Amino acid sequence: MGVAAVLTAVEGVALAALGISMLVVGLTGSPDSPRQAETGGLTVLALAVLPLIAARGLWLRRRWSRGPSLITQIVALPVAWTLVNGGGALIAGGIGLAVVALVVLALLVNPTATEALGITPRD
């Protein structure tokens, strides 16, 4: 569970950093649309909360945390695809995101992980 928790937390921290960056650019820089940059930054910061809370729950082995982490990984896959298709330096970021998402998905559906979280198959 530790690896899944850490990787999910890394995703949350990366999202928070992106949100803060967008917010700073919107407030102090000269983007095409400051309001759009600020709103986007706040939205990304709000989205960062889900993986961070899920990571904490996974670390503490809380049963409820598996769902939010799975959702985070499923959402990360199309984002990774978009990054890979963006070209340039985005390709590496997209590949990295896809690898992390697939690793966390594999860890979360692993029977050992479900047992550690107290999730048992229904009889």
Long-range contacts (C-beta under 8 A, 24 or more apart in sequence): 1-58, 1-59, 1-61, 1-107, 1-113, 1-116, 1-117, 2-59, 3-103, 3-107, 4-58, 4-69, 4-104, 4-107, 4-108, 4-113, 5-55, 5-56, 5-58, 5-59, 6-55, 7-100, 7-103, 7-104, 8-51, 8-54, 8-55, 8-58, 8-69, 8-72, 8-73, 8-104, 9-51, 9-52, 9-55, 9-56, 9-59, 10-100, 11-51, 11-72, 11-76, 11-97, 11-100, 12-48, 12-49, 12-50, 12-51, 12-52, 12-54, 12-55, 13-48, 13-52, 15-44, 15-45, 15-47, 15-48, 15-51, 16-44, 16-45, 16-48, 16-52, 18-44, 19-43, 19-44, 19-45, 19-46, 19-47, 19-48, 20-45, 58-117, 61-116, 61-117, 61-118, 62-117, 63-117, 63-118, 63-119, 65-117, 66-108, 66-113, 66-114, 66-117, 66-119, 69-104, 69-108, 70-105, 70-108, 72-104, 73-101, 73-102, 73-104, 73-105, 73-108, 74-101, 74-105, 76-100, 76-101, 77-101, 77-102
